[in-house]
Amino acid sequence: MTATATGTDDFAARADAIAAAALAVPGVKCLHGGMLDEIATVLPGRRIKGLRFDDCGCAVHVAVAWGADMPLVAAAIKAALAPLTDGAVSVTVEDVAEPRDEDR
């Protein structure tokens, strides 16, 4: 199947919305591309790292804030993305951000 300009635009808008929703979850520091930056969605002229789609749904890879409750953050990401996705949402915590000076 060949993507039309409208189909590509719709897909890009959906991917942007999913990335924004994941980033808005408290405790998420950033989307994470994996050890080799291999986790990404490729769009015309750009990539959204930390987000991958397949036939089953989407995978989101994140770095979380120091001290964040990882299971709660992962559950909140799944809940935030559920209305935006057609399938399952897989969440992988790839990294924990450096603590702030006051947290050391």
JOVEN-V319386 format. One record per residue. N is the residue number from 1. RES is the residue in three letters. SS is DSSP state (H for helix, E for strand, - for the rest). NEAR is the number of other ideal C-beta (glycine too) atoms within 12 Angstrom. Layout:
N:RES:SS:NEAR, N:RES:SS:NEAR
This chain:
1:MET:-:6, 2:THR:-:6, 3:ALA:-:14, 4:THR:-:10, 5:ALA:H:11, 6:THR:H:10, 7:GLY:H:14, 8:THR:H:19, 9:ASP:H:15, 10:ASP:H:15, 11:PHE:H:25, 12:ALA:H:25, 13:ALA:H:17, 14:ARG:H:25, 15:ALA:H:33, 16:ASP:H:21, 17:ALA:H:22, 18:ILE:H:37, 19:ALA:H:37, 20:ALA:H:20, 21:ALA:H:28, 22:ALA:H:44, 23:LEU:H:29, 24:ALA:-:20, 25:VAL:-:33, 26:PRO:-:18, 27:GLY:-:29, 28:VAL:E:35, 29:LYS:E:26, 30:CYS:E:25, 31:LEU:E:39, 32:HIS:-:33, 33:GLY:-:26, 34:GLY:-:22, 35:MET:-:12, 36:LEU:-:11, 37:ASP:-:16, 38:GLU:-:17, 39:ILE:-:29, 40:ALA:E:24, 41:THR:E:29, 42:VAL:E:21, 43:LEU:E:22, 44:PRO:-:15, 45:GLY:-:8, 46:ARG:E:14, 47:ARG:E:20, 48:ILE:E:35, 49:LYS:E:30, 50:GLY:-:35, 51:LEU:E:44, 52:ARG:E:30, 53:PHE:E:29, 54:ASP:E:16, 55:ASP:-:10, 56:CYS:-:13, 57:GLY:E:21, 58:CYS:E:36, 59:ALA:E:36, 60:VAL:E:47, 61:HIS:E:35, 62:VAL:E:42, 63:ALA:E:29, 64:VAL:E:35, 65:ALA:-:24, 66:TRP:-:19, 67:GLY:-:19, 68:ALA:-:26, 69:ASP:-:17, 70:MET:H:24, 71:PRO:H:14, 72:LEU:H:20, 73:VAL:H:31, 74:ALA:H:28, 75:ALA:H:20, 76:ALA:H:27, 77:ILE:H:39, 78:LYS:H:29, 79:ALA:H:19, 80:ALA:H:28, 81:LEU:H:36, 82:ALA:H:21, 83:PRO:-:13, 84:LEU:-:27, 85:THR:-:29, 86:ASP:-:17, 87:GLY:-:17, 88:ALA:E:17, 89:VAL:E:33, 90:SER:E:25, 91:VAL:E:38, 92:THR:E:28, 93:VAL:E:32, 94:GLU:E:28, 95:ASP:E:23, 96:VAL:E:22, 97:ALA:-:21, 98:GLU:-:14, 99:PRO:-:14, 100:ARG:-:11, 101:ASP:H:7, 102:GLU:H:7, 103:ASP:H:12, 104:ARG:-:8
